[in-house]
Every structure is written in structure tokens, then in C-alpha cells.
Amino acid sequence: MTTKTKAPREALLLEIAAKHFHLETLETRNSDSLDFHDVSVWSIRAALEAAFAAGQVAAR
């Protein structure tokens, strides 16, 4: 994967994480309170569905 294709993918992942988990970053911050989160199963499902849909769109 080139840097050119990696940036949009990273932006999309952050967009999904921000929407479904209210995260500001996907970077490791070396702090348990910042790096570990309690999330509901329905939030995980919604995020996975969003990622799957994005993959389908990208494959077209």
C-alpha cells in the first residue's frame, strides 16, 4: 500500500471510529485511560457495518 492510498484509508478509519466510538485519534498515546475504551456491542456492530460498506464502495 502506498502512502497515497494509505492516507484516505486512515482518514476513513478515523471517521468511523470518531462516529461510532467518539475517539479523537487512533494513535497509541501510552495511557490506559486514553488507549482503552468500554464500548457497547451495538457500537462495534455499527462500526463494522460501516467499514464493510466502505469496503464495498471502494471495490466498485
CHARMM-style PDB file with segment names, atoms N, HN, CA, C and O in Angstrom:
ATOM      1  N   MET     1       0.858  -1.176   0.000  1.00  0.00      PROA
ATOM      2  CA  MET     1       0.000   0.000   0.000  1.00  0.00      PROA
ATOM      3  C   MET     1       0.902   1.237   0.000  1.00  0.00      PROA
ATOM      4  O   MET     1       1.822   1.350   0.810  1.00  0.00      PROA
ATOM      5  N   THR     2       0.629   2.138  -0.899  1.00  0.00      PROA
ATOM      6  HN  THR     2      -0.118   2.046  -1.558  1.00  0.00      PROA
ATOM      7  CA  THR     2       1.440   3.343  -1.000  1.00  0.00      PROA
ATOM      8  C   THR     2       0.945   4.389  -0.009  1.00  0.00      PROA
ATOM      9  O   THR     2      -0.161   4.300   0.525  1.00  0.00      PROA
ATOM     10  N   THR     3       1.792   5.373   0.215  1.00  0.00      PROA
ATOM     11  HN  THR     3       2.690   5.446  -0.219  1.00  0.00      PROA
ATOM     12  CA  THR     3       1.405   6.471   1.114  1.00  0.00      PROA
ATOM     13  C   THR     3       0.184   7.192   0.569  1.00  0.00      PROA
ATOM     14  O   THR     3      -0.660   7.665   1.330  1.00  0.00      PROA
ATOM     15  N   LYS     4       0.095   7.274  -0.768  1.00  0.00      PROA
ATOM     16  HN  LYS     4       0.780   6.889  -1.386  1.00  0.00      PROA
ATOM     17  CA  LYS     4      -1.045   7.950  -1.403  1.00  0.00      PROA
ATOM     18  C   LYS     4      -2.364   7.253  -1.090  1.00  0.00      PROA
ATOM     19  O   LYS     4      -3.377   7.921  -0.880  1.00  0.00      PROA
ATOM     20  N   THR     5      -2.367   5.929  -1.055  1.00  0.00      PROA
ATOM     21  HN  THR     5      -1.545   5.387  -1.225  1.00  0.00      PROA
ATOM     22  CA  THR     5      -3.602   5.204  -0.754  1.00  0.00      PROA
ATOM     23  C   THR     5      -3.808   5.010   0.735  1.00  0.00      PROA
ATOM     24  O   THR     5      -4.932   4.782   1.181  1.00  0.00      PROA
ATOM     25  N   LYS     6      -2.735   5.098   1.510  1.00  0.00      PROA
ATOM     26  HN  LYS     6      -1.822   5.284   1.147  1.00  0.00      PROA
ATOM     27  CA  LYS     6      -2.844   4.897   2.960  1.00  0.00      PROA
ATOM     28  C   LYS     6      -3.561   6.063   3.645  1.00  0.00      PROA
ATOM     29  O   LYS     6      -4.345   5.838   4.566  1.00  0.00      PROA
ATOM     30  N   ALA     7      -3.315   7.282   3.222  1.00  0.00      PROA
ATOM     31  HN  ALA     7      -2.678   7.465   2.473  1.00  0.00      PROA
ATOM     32  CA  ALA     7      -3.905   8.456   3.869  1.00  0.00      PROA
ATOM     33  C   ALA     7      -5.433   8.444   3.818  1.00  0.00      PROA
ATOM     34  O   ALA     7      -6.068   8.659   4.851  1.00  0.00      PROA
ATOM     35  N   PRO     8      -6.046   8.202   2.658  1.00  0.00      PROA
ATOM     36  CA  PRO     8      -7.519   8.155   2.645  1.00  0.00      PROA
ATOM     37  C   PRO     8      -8.078   7.023   3.501  1.00  0.00      PROA
ATOM     38  O   PRO     8      -9.117   7.179   4.141  1.00  0.00      PROA
ATOM     39  N   ARG     9      -7.386   5.880   3.512  1.00  0.00      PROA
ATOM     40  HN  ARG     9      -6.541   5.753   2.992  1.00  0.00      PROA
ATOM     41  CA  ARG     9      -7.837   4.750   4.329  1.00  0.00      PROA
ATOM     42  C   ARG     9      -7.781   5.118   5.806  1.00  0.00      PROA
ATOM     43  O   ARG     9      -8.726   4.850   6.549  1.00  0.00      PROA
ATOM     44  N   GLU    10      -6.688   5.726   6.234  1.00  0.00      PROA
ATOM     45  HN  GLU    10      -5.921   5.944   5.631  1.00  0.00      PROA
ATOM     46  CA  GLU    10      -6.555   6.136   7.633  1.00  0.00      PROA
ATOM     47  C   GLU    10      -7.619   7.167   8.005  1.00  0.00      PROA
ATOM     48  O   GLU    10      -8.182   7.117   9.098  1.00  0.00      PROA
ATOM     49  N   ALA    11      -7.887   8.087   7.104  1.00  0.00      PROA
ATOM     50  HN  ALA    11      -7.430   8.128   6.215  1.00  0.00      PROA
ATOM     51  CA  ALA    11      -8.921   9.100   7.356  1.00  0.00      PROA
ATOM     52  C   ALA    11     -10.293   8.452   7.502  1.00  0.00      PROA
ATOM     53  O   ALA    11     -11.082   8.843   8.362  1.00  0.00      PROA
ATOM     54  N   LEU    12     -10.574   7.466   6.663  1.00  0.00      PROA
ATOM     55  HN  LEU    12      -9.933   7.148   5.964  1.00  0.00      PROA
ATOM     56  CA  LEU    12     -11.857   6.764   6.742  1.00  0.00      PROA
ATOM     57  C   LEU    12     -11.975   5.982   8.049  1.00  0.00      PROA
ATOM     58  O   LEU    12     -13.026   5.997   8.690  1.00  0.00      PROA
ATOM     59  N   LEU    13     -10.907   5.303   8.444  1.00  0.00      PROA
ATOM     60  HN  LEU    13     -10.053   5.290   7.924  1.00  0.00      PROA
ATOM     61  CA  LEU    13     -10.926   4.570   9.712  1.00  0.00      PROA
ATOM     62  C   LEU    13     -11.164   5.512  10.891  1.00  0.00      PROA
ATOM     63  O   LEU    13     -11.947   5.203  11.788  1.00  0.00      PROA
ATOM     64  N   LEU    14     -10.490   6.655  10.886  1.00  0.00      PROA
ATOM     65  HN  LEU    14      -9.854   6.906  10.157  1.00  0.00      PROA
ATOM     66  CA  LEU    14     -10.688   7.627  11.963  1.00  0.00      PROA
ATOM     67  C   LEU    14     -12.107   8.178  11.946  1.00  0.00      PROA
ATOM     68  O   LEU    14     -12.702   8.394  13.002  1.00  0.00      PROA
ATOM     69  N   GLU    15     -12.646   8.404  10.766  1.00  0.00      PROA
ATOM     70  HN  GLU    15     -12.162   8.228   9.909  1.00  0.00      PROA
ATOM     71  CA  GLU    15     -14.028   8.888  10.658  1.00  0.00      PROA
ATOM     72  C   GLU    15     -15.008   7.886  11.273  1.00  0.00      PROA
ATOM     73  O   GLU    15     -15.917   8.273  12.008  1.00  0.00      PROA
ATOM     74  N   ILE    16     -14.823   6.612  10.974  1.00  0.00      PROA
ATOM     75  HN  ILE    16     -14.085   6.297  10.377  1.00  0.00      PROA
ATOM     76  CA  ILE    16     -15.686   5.564  11.541  1.00  0.00      PROA
ATOM     77  C   ILE    16     -15.512   5.498  13.051  1.00  0.00      PROA
ATOM     78  O   ILE    16     -16.496   5.423  13.787  1.00  0.00      PROA
ATOM     79  N   ALA    17     -14.263   5.524  13.519  1.00  0.00      PROA
ATOM     80  HN  ALA    17     -13.463   5.584  12.922  1.00  0.00      PROA
ATOM     81  CA  ALA    17     -14.002   5.465  14.962  1.00  0.00      PROA
ATOM     82  C   ALA    17     -14.576   6.676  15.688  1.00  0.00      PROA
ATOM     83  O   ALA    17     -15.125   6.544  16.782  1.00  0.00      PROA
ATOM     84  N   ALA    18     -14.452   7.835  15.094  1.00  0.00      PROA
ATOM     85  HN  ALA    18     -14.006   7.942  14.205  1.00  0.00      PROA
ATOM     86  CA  ALA    18     -14.976   9.050  15.719  1.00  0.00      PROA
ATOM     87  C   ALA    18     -16.503   8.998  15.805  1.00  0.00      PROA
ATOM     88  O   ALA    18     -17.093   9.360  16.823  1.00  0.00      PROA
ATOM     89  N   LYS    19     -17.125   8.545  14.725  1.00  0.00      PROA
ATOM     90  HN  LYS    19     -16.646   8.251  13.898  1.00  0.00      PROA
ATOM     91  CA  LYS    19     -18.589   8.496  14.696  1.00  0.00      PROA
ATOM     92  C   LYS    19     -19.155   7.473  15.681  1.00  0.00      PROA
ATOM     93  O   LYS    19     -20.116   7.760  16.394  1.00  0.00      PROA
ATOM     94  N   HSD    20     -18.562   6.290  15.719  1.00  0.00      PROA
ATOM     95  HN  HSD    20     -17.781   6.057  15.140  1.00  0.00      PROA
ATOM     96  CA  HSD    20     -19.142   5.200  16.496  1.00  0.00      PROA
ATOM     97  C   HSD    20     -18.597   5.084  17.924  1.00  0.00      PROA
ATOM     98  O   HSD    20     -19.272   4.558  18.809  1.00  0.00      PROA
ATOM     99  N   PHE    21     -17.371   5.580  18.141  1.00  0.00      PROA
ATOM    100  HN  PHE    21     -16.824   6.008  17.422  1.00  0.00      PROA
ATOM    101  CA  PHE    21     -16.757   5.422  19.461  1.00  0.00      PROA
ATOM    102  C   PHE    21     -16.348   6.749  20.086  1.00  0.00      PROA
ATOM    103  O   PHE    21     -15.804   6.769  21.190  1.00  0.00      PROA
ATOM    104  N   HSD    22     -16.602   7.857  19.395  1.00  0.00      PROA
ATOM    105  HN  HSD    22     -17.044   7.841  18.498  1.00  0.00      PROA
ATOM    106  CA  HSD    22     -16.268   9.199  19.891  1.00  0.00      PROA
ATOM    107  C   HSD    22     -14.778   9.321  20.210  1.00  0.00      PROA
ATOM    108  O   HSD    22     -14.400   9.913  21.222  1.00  0.00      PROA
ATOM    109  N   LEU    23     -13.936   8.760  19.344  1.00  0.00      PROA
ATOM    110  HN  LEU    23     -14.243   8.279  18.522  1.00  0.00      PROA
ATOM    111  CA  LEU    23     -12.490   8.825  19.520  1.00  0.00      PROA
ATOM    112  C   LEU    23     -11.924  10.010  18.755  1.00  0.00      PROA
ATOM    113  O   LEU    23     -12.419  10.363  17.685  1.00  0.00      PROA
ATOM    114  N   GLU    24     -10.883  10.622  19.311  1.00  0.00      PROA
ATOM    115  HN  GLU    24     -10.481  10.336  20.181  1.00  0.00      PROA
ATOM    116  CA  GLU    24     -10.217  11.748  18.663  1.00  0.00      PROA
ATOM    117  C   GLU    24      -9.079  11.289  17.770  1.00  0.00      PROA
ATOM    118  O   GLU    24      -8.741  11.965  16.799  1.00  0.00      PROA
ATOM    119  N   THR    25      -8.484  10.144  18.089  1.00  0.00      PROA
ATOM    120  HN  THR    25      -8.758   9.595  18.878  1.00  0.00      PROA
ATOM    121  CA  THR    25      -7.343   9.638  17.344  1.00  0.00      PROA
ATOM    122  C   THR    25      -7.304   8.118  17.447  1.00  0.00      PROA
ATOM    123  O   THR    25      -7.883   7.526  18.358  1.00  0.00      PROA
ATOM    124  N   LEU    26      -6.620   7.508  16.508  1.00  0.00      PROA
ATOM    125  HN  LEU    26      -6.150   7.989  15.768  1.00  0.00      PROA
ATOM    126  CA  LEU    26      -6.371   6.066  16.566  1.00  0.00      PROA
ATOM    127  C   LEU    26      -4.900   5.798  16.880  1.00  0.00      PROA
ATOM    128  O   LEU    26      -4.435   4.662  16.780  1.00  0.00      PROA
ATOM    129  N   GLU    27      -4.179   6.835  17.255  1.00  0.00      PROA
ATOM    130  HN  GLU    27      -4.557   7.758  17.336  1.00  0.00      PROA
ATOM    131  CA  GLU    27      -2.776   6.699  17.621  1.00  0.00      PROA
ATOM    132  C   GLU    27      -2.657   6.221  19.066  1.00  0.00      PROA
ATOM    133  O   GLU    27      -3.465   6.586  19.920  1.00  0.00      PROA
ATOM    134  N   THR    28      -1.651   5.407  19.325  1.00  0.00      PROA
ATOM    135  HN  THR    28      -0.996   5.110  18.631  1.00  0.00      PROA
ATOM    136  CA  THR    28      -1.366   4.971  20.694  1.00  0.00      PROA
ATOM    137  C   THR    28      -0.838   6.160  21.478  1.00  0.00      PROA
ATOM    138  O   THR    28       0.048   6.876  21.011  1.00  0.00      PROA
ATOM    139  N   ARG    29      -1.384   6.371  22.675  1.00  0.00      PROA
ATOM    140  HN  ARG    29      -2.103   5.789  23.055  1.00  0.00      PROA
ATOM    141  CA  ARG    29      -0.960   7.503  23.499  1.00  0.00      PROA
ATOM    142  C   ARG    29      -0.301   7.054  24.797  1.00  0.00      PROA
ATOM    143  O   ARG    29       0.032   7.877  25.649  1.00  0.00      PROA
ATOM    144  N   ASN    30      -0.115   5.751  24.941  1.00  0.00      PROA
ATOM    145  HN  ASN    30      -0.386   5.082  24.248  1.00  0.00      PROA
ATOM    146  CA  ASN    30       0.582   5.193  26.101  1.00  0.00      PROA
ATOM    147  C   ASN    30      -0.035   5.595  27.438  1.00  0.00      PROA
ATOM    148  O   ASN    30       0.668   5.890  28.404  1.00  0.00      PROA
ATOM    149  N   SER    31      -1.345   5.599  27.466  1.00  0.00      PROA
ATOM    150  HN  SER    31      -1.916   5.360  26.681  1.00  0.00      PROA
ATOM    151  CA  SER    31      -2.093   5.889  28.682  1.00  0.00      PROA
ATOM    152  C   SER    31      -3.338   5.020  28.661  1.00  0.00      PROA
ATOM    153  O   SER    31      -4.129   5.085  27.721  1.00  0.00      PROA
ATOM    154  N   ASP    32      -3.513   4.212  29.687  1.00  0.00      PROA
ATOM    155  HN  ASP    32      -2.871   4.159  30.452  1.00  0.00      PROA
ATOM    156  CA  ASP    32      -4.674   3.318  29.721  1.00  0.00      PROA
ATOM    157  C   ASP    32      -5.979   4.069  29.540  1.00  0.00      PROA
ATOM    158  O   ASP    32      -6.864   3.611  28.817  1.00  0.00      PROA
ATOM    159  N   SER    33      -6.108   5.217  30.186  1.00  0.00      PROA
ATOM    160  HN  SER    33      -5.389   5.589  30.774  1.00  0.00      PROA
ATOM    161  CA  SER    33      -7.373   5.947  30.096  1.00  0.00      PROA
ATOM    162  C   SER    33      -7.621   6.520  28.698  1.00  0.00      PROA
ATOM    163  O   SER    33      -8.764   6.809  28.343  1.00  0.00      PROA
ATOM    164  N   LEU    34      -6.564   6.684  27.909  1.00  0.00      PROA
ATOM    165  HN  LEU    34      -5.636   6.449  28.197  1.00  0.00      PROA
ATOM    166  CA  LEU    34      -6.720   7.197  26.551  1.00  0.00      PROA
ATOM    167  C   LEU    34      -6.737   6.089  25.501  1.00  0.00      PROA
ATOM    168  O   LEU    34      -7.328   6.253  24.433  1.00  0.00      PROA
ATOM    169  N   ASP    35      -6.098   4.974  25.796  1.00  0.00      PROA
ATOM    170  HN  ASP    35      -5.617   4.840  26.663  1.00  0.00      PROA
ATOM    171  CA  ASP    35      -5.946   3.903  24.805  1.00  0.00      PROA
ATOM    172  C   ASP    35      -6.964   2.776  24.930  1.00  0.00      PROA
ATOM    173  O   ASP    35      -7.126   2.002  23.986  1.00  0.00      PROA
ATOM    174  N   PHE    36      -7.647   2.658  26.049  1.00  0.00      PROA
ATOM    175  HN  PHE    36      -7.515   3.287  26.816  1.00  0.00      PROA
ATOM    176  CA  PHE    36      -8.626   1.589  26.247  1.00  0.00      PROA
ATOM    177  C   PHE    36      -9.990   2.210  26.530  1.00  0.00      PROA
ATOM    178  O   PHE    36     -10.110   3.150  27.316  1.00  0.00      PROA
ATOM    179  N   HSD    37     -11.018   1.664  25.873  1.00  0.00      PROA
ATOM    180  HN  HSD    37     -10.920   0.901  25.234  1.00  0.00      PROA
ATOM    181  CA  HSD    37     -12.360   2.229  25.981  1.00  0.00      PROA
ATOM    182  C   HSD    37     -13.382   1.117  26.151  1.00  0.00      PROA
ATOM    183  O   HSD    37     -13.245   0.046  25.561  1.00  0.00      PROA
ATOM    184  N   ASP    38     -14.396   1.367  26.949  1.00  0.00      PROA
ATOM    185  HN  ASP    38     -14.508   2.238  27.429  1.00  0.00      PROA
ATOM    186  CA  ASP    38     -15.543   0.463  27.051  1.00  0.00      PROA
ATOM    187  C   ASP    38     -16.515   0.852  25.944  1.00  0.00      PROA
ATOM    188  O   ASP    38     -16.931   2.006  25.843  1.00  0.00      PROA
ATOM    189  N   VAL    39     -16.867  -0.117  25.124  1.00  0.00      PROA
ATOM    190  HN  VAL    39     -16.529  -1.055  25.206  1.00  0.00      PROA
ATOM    191  CA  VAL    39     -17.811   0.166  24.041  1.00  0.00      PROA
ATOM    192  C   VAL    39     -18.894  -0.895  24.020  1.00  0.00      PROA
ATOM    193  O   VAL    39     -18.672  -2.043  24.403  1.00  0.00      PROA
ATOM    194  N   SER    40     -20.053  -0.494  23.571  1.00  0.00      PROA
ATOM    195  HN  SER    40     -20.233   0.439  23.259  1.00  0.00      PROA
ATOM    196  CA  SER    40     -21.172  -1.427  23.505  1.00  0.00      PROA
ATOM    197  C   SER    40     -21.039  -2.320  22.270  1.00  0.00      PROA
ATOM    198  O   SER    40     -20.391  -1.963  21.286  1.00  0.00      PROA
ATOM    199  N   VAL    41     -21.664  -3.476  22.353  1.00  0.00      PROA
ATOM    200  HN  VAL    41     -22.190  -3.766  23.152  1.00  0.00      PROA
ATOM    201  CA  VAL    41     -21.614  -4.391  21.213  1.00  0.00      PROA
ATOM    202  C   VAL    41     -22.336  -3.792  20.008  1.00  0.00      PROA
ATOM    203  O   VAL    41     -21.932  -4.042  18.872  1.00  0.00      PROA
ATOM    204  N   TRP    42     -23.388  -3.011  20.226  1.00  0.00      PROA
ATOM    205  HN  TRP    42     -23.716  -2.808  21.148  1.00  0.00      PROA
ATOM    206  CA  TRP    42     -24.090  -2.411  19.102  1.00  0.00      PROA
ATOM    207  C   TRP    42     -23.241  -1.332  18.435  1.00  0.00      PROA
ATOM    208  O   TRP    42     -23.380  -1.100  17.234  1.00  0.00      PROA
ATOM    209  N   SER    43     -22.362  -0.665  19.193  1.00  0.00      PROA
ATOM    210  HN  SER    43     -22.249  -0.854  20.168  1.00  0.00      PROA
ATOM    211  CA  SER    43     -21.433   0.291  18.588  1.00  0.00      PROA
ATOM    212  C   SER    43     -20.392  -0.430  17.743  1.00  0.00      PROA
ATOM    213  O   SER    43     -20.031   0.031  16.660  1.00  0.00      PROA
ATOM    214  N   ILE    44     -19.915  -1.557  18.241  1.00  0.00      PROA
ATOM    215  HN  ILE    44     -20.207  -1.932  19.121  1.00  0.00      PROA
ATOM    216  CA  ILE    44     -18.951  -2.348  17.478  1.00  0.00      PROA
ATOM    217  C   ILE    44     -19.599  -2.839  16.192  1.00  0.00      PROA
ATOM    218  O   ILE    44     -19.000  -2.761  15.119  1.00  0.00      PROA
ATOM    219  N   ARG    45     -20.814  -3.340  16.300  1.00  0.00      PROA
ATOM    220  HN  ARG    45     -21.301  -3.404  17.171  1.00  0.00      PROA
ATOM    221  CA  ARG    45     -21.521  -3.830  15.116  1.00  0.00      PROA
ATOM    222  C   ARG    45     -21.705  -2.715  14.094  1.00  0.00      PROA
ATOM    223  O   ARG    45     -21.467  -2.922  12.904  1.00  0.00      PROA
ATOM    224  N   ALA    46     -22.123  -1.543  14.539  1.00  0.00      PROA
ATOM    225  HN  ALA    46     -22.316  -1.374  15.506  1.00  0.00      PROA
ATOM    226  CA  ALA    46     -22.340  -0.417  13.632  1.00  0.00      PROA
ATOM    227  C   ALA    46     -21.038   0.003  12.951  1.00  0.00      PROA
ATOM    228  O   ALA    46     -21.030   0.311  11.759  1.00  0.00      PROA
ATOM    229  N   ALA    47     -19.953   0.014  13.697  1.00  0.00      PROA
ATOM    230  HN  ALA    47     -19.960  -0.237  14.666  1.00  0.00      PROA
ATOM    231  CA  ALA    47     -18.658   0.375  13.119  1.00  0.00      PROA
ATOM    232  C   ALA    47     -18.211  -0.666  12.096  1.00  0.00      PROA
ATOM    233  O   ALA    47     -17.694  -0.311  11.038  1.00  0.00      PROA
ATOM    234  N   LEU    48     -18.405  -1.938  12.401  1.00  0.00      PROA
ATOM    235  HN  LEU    48     -18.826  -2.226  13.261  1.00  0.00      PROA
ATOM    236  CA  LEU    48     -18.047  -2.993  11.454  1.00  0.00      PROA
ATOM    237  C   LEU    48     -18.899  -2.917  10.194  1.00  0.00      PROA
ATOM    238  O   LEU    48     -18.398  -3.130   9.090  1.00  0.00      PROA
ATOM    239  N   GLU    49     -20.176  -2.616  10.353  1.00  0.00      PROA
ATOM    240  HN  GLU    49     -20.584  -2.443  11.250  1.00  0.00      PROA
ATOM    241  CA  GLU    49     -21.050  -2.470   9.189  1.00  0.00      PROA
ATOM    242  C   GLU    49     -20.615  -1.283   8.334  1.00  0.00      PROA
ATOM    243  O   GLU    49     -20.642  -1.361   7.106  1.00  0.00      PROA
ATOM    244  N   ALA    50     -20.216  -0.191   8.973  1.00  0.00      PROA
ATOM    245  HN  ALA    50     -20.194  -0.128   9.971  1.00  0.00      PROA
ATOM    246  CA  ALA    50     -19.736   0.978   8.238  1.00  0.00      PROA
ATOM    247  C   ALA    50     -18.446   0.657   7.487  1.00  0.00      PROA
ATOM    248  O   ALA    50     -18.275   1.070   6.341  1.00  0.00      PROA
ATOM    249  N   ALA    51     -17.549  -0.070   8.123  1.00  0.00      PROA
ATOM    250  HN  ALA    51     -17.688  -0.406   9.055  1.00  0.00      PROA
ATOM    251  CA  ALA    51     -16.295  -0.457   7.474  1.00  0.00      PROA
ATOM    252  C   ALA    51     -16.567  -1.404   6.309  1.00  0.00      PROA
ATOM    253  O   ALA    51     -15.947  -1.278   5.253  1.00  0.00      PROA
ATOM    254  N   PHE    52     -17.468  -2.328   6.487  1.00  0.00      PROA
ATOM    255  HN  PHE    52     -17.972  -2.430   7.344  1.00  0.00      PROA
ATOM    256  CA  PHE    52     -17.826  -3.267   5.415  1.00  0.00      PROA
ATOM    257  C   PHE    52     -18.422  -2.520   4.228  1.00  0.00      PROA
ATOM    258  O   PHE    52     -18.059  -2.777   3.081  1.00  0.00      PROA
ATOM    259  N   ALA    53     -19.338  -1.594   4.505  1.00  0.00      PROA
ATOM    260  HN  ALA    53     -19.634  -1.385   5.437  1.00  0.00      PROA
ATOM    261  CA  ALA    53     -19.954  -0.806   3.434  1.00  0.00      PROA
ATOM    262  C   ALA    53     -18.908   0.036   2.698  1.00  0.00      PROA
ATOM    263  O   ALA    53     -18.958   0.167   1.475  1.00  0.00      PROA
ATOM    264  N   ALA    54     -17.968   0.602   3.447  1.00  0.00      PROA
ATOM    265  HN  ALA    54     -17.928   0.496   4.441  1.00  0.00      PROA
ATOM    266  CA  ALA    54     -16.902   1.377   2.813  1.00  0.00      PROA
ATOM    267  C   ALA    54     -16.044   0.491   1.921  1.00  0.00      PROA
ATOM    268  O   ALA    54     -15.606   0.926   0.856  1.00  0.00      PROA
ATOM    269  N   GLY    55     -15.803  -0.732   2.339  1.00  0.00      PROA
ATOM    270  HN  GLY    55     -16.158  -1.085   3.204  1.00  0.00      PROA
ATOM    271  CA  GLY    55     -15.042  -1.671   1.526  1.00  0.00      PROA
ATOM    272  C   GLY    55     -15.776  -2.027   0.245  1.00  0.00      PROA
ATOM    273  O   GLY    55     -15.162  -2.163  -0.813  1.00  0.00      PROA
ATOM    274  N   GLN    56     -17.078  -2.176   0.340  1.00  0.00      PROA
ATOM    275  HN  GLN    56     -17.577  -2.065   1.200  1.00  0.00      PROA
ATOM    276  CA  GLN    56     -17.871  -2.486  -0.854  1.00  0.00      PROA
ATOM    277  C   GLN    56     -17.831  -1.314  -1.846  1.00  0.00      PROA
ATOM    278  O   GLN    56     -17.717  -1.518  -3.055  1.00  0.00      PROA
ATOM    279  N   VAL    57     -17.924  -0.107  -1.327  1.00  0.00      PROA
ATOM    280  HN  VAL    57     -18.016   0.058  -0.345  1.00  0.00      PROA
ATOM    281  CA  VAL    57     -17.874   1.071  -2.185  1.00  0.00      PROA
ATOM    282  C   VAL    57     -16.492   1.169  -2.844  1.00  0.00      PROA
ATOM    283  O   VAL    57     -16.395   1.463  -4.036  1.00  0.00      PROA
ATOM    284  N   ALA    58     -15.451   0.929  -2.092  1.00  0.00      PROA
ATOM    285  HN  ALA    58     -15.530   0.690  -1.124  1.00  0.00      PROA
ATOM    286  CA  ALA    58     -14.091   1.025  -2.620  1.00  0.00      PROA
ATOM    287  C   ALA    58     -13.822  -0.040  -3.688  1.00  0.00      PROA
ATOM    288  O   ALA    58     -13.022   0.177  -4.599  1.00  0.00      PROA
ATOM    289  N   ALA    59     -14.482  -1.173  -3.576  1.00  0.00      PROA
ATOM    290  HN  ALA    59     -15.132  -1.350  -2.836  1.00  0.00      PROA
ATOM    291  CA  ALA    59     -14.258  -2.265  -4.534  1.00  0.00      PROA
ATOM    292  C   ALA    59     -14.946  -1.997  -5.884  1.00  0.00      PROA
ATOM    293  O   ALA    59     -14.619  -2.633  -6.886  1.00  0.00      PROA
ATOM    294  N   ARG    60     -15.874  -1.079  -5.902  1.00  0.00      PROA
ATOM    295  HN  ARG    60     -16.140  -0.563  -5.088  1.00  0.00      PROA
ATOM    296  CA  ARG    60     -16.616  -0.790  -7.153  1.00  0.00      PROA
ATOM    297  C   ARG    60     -15.806   0.060  -8.082  1.00  0.00      PROA
ATOM    298  OT1 ARG    60     -16.269   0.398  -9.172  1.00  0.00      PROA
TER     299      ARG     60
END
